[in-house]
Amino acid sequence: MENTFLNKTFRNLINIFILVLIITIPVLAFNLGIDKEKDNLISVTGFAEIYAKPDVAHIVLTVVSENKSLKLATEDNNTKGNAIIAFLKENNIEDRDIKTSQYSIVPRYEYYNDYRNRYLAGYDVRQSLSVKVRDLDIVGDIIEGATEKGANDVSNLQFIIDNDDVLREQAREQAIKNAQDKANKLEKDLGVKIKDIVNFYEDQGGYNPVVNERLIKEMSMVDATVGAPSIQVGENSIISNVTIIYRVK
């Protein structure tokens, strides 16, 4: 009776041990396979930069009005702002390309001679219009006309590409080709063979718009009677960076 019980217990232990092996061995094999695959990966990067001529100019036209009277400062600012908008529309700038990007009223304080107490000296009213000019040949005329109508601060002149999807695709294709060429060379130099692609990453840093800081500064200081500035458009660069991870053997 005792031997029968011991034999039964021993058989149960053997069955449990076999069951544990059945569960554990595939898991260990799977993990070892993953680790092995992780050790057989290479990563390559690709870069491309293409150049294109911009087709839109972006300008910010600002009117700043100062007066002791808030009413007079506001009236002056609104009158000049409306005159600029009317001028833009007369020159075929569409409504969609004219946007009020800022409008503020700020009280201006000054100090008495004792520099301890201050008093309300007036108000500064500021209105900024963000404008897109799609005809690059008239950018200088737009700047000249806007300053004549009352814009006393011209800033953020940029030349951009309005729809750059096709150019971005071209940059991506060139960056991928650059990465593939590097991978083929590594395959030869390392004596390995590429099996497949494990992952792909892309970082499109956008493009670098042309910004003429010197011209912006000059436009903000120039007298409205001087005439239209000479605008140089130049080219924009569109950049694509890619990373491709390959499995090799």
RAGIZI-V534526 format. One line per field, one symbol per residue. psi: psi as a letter, one per 20 degrees, with the letter a starting at -180 (. if undefined). A space follows every 10 residues. Layout:
psi: ???
//
This chain:
psi: ghhggggggg hggggggggg ghhgghgggg hhgghghhil qqpqqqqqpq qqpqjpppqo ppppppqhph ghgggggggh ghhggggghh kkorhijppo iqoqopqpqq qrhijgqrqo iaqppppppo ppoioiijgg hggghhhhii pjoprloqor ogojgghhgg ggghgghggh ggghghgghi krppgrpgrp qpoojbroqp pnhghgghhh iqqiihrpqo ppgbqqppqp pqpppqpr.
//
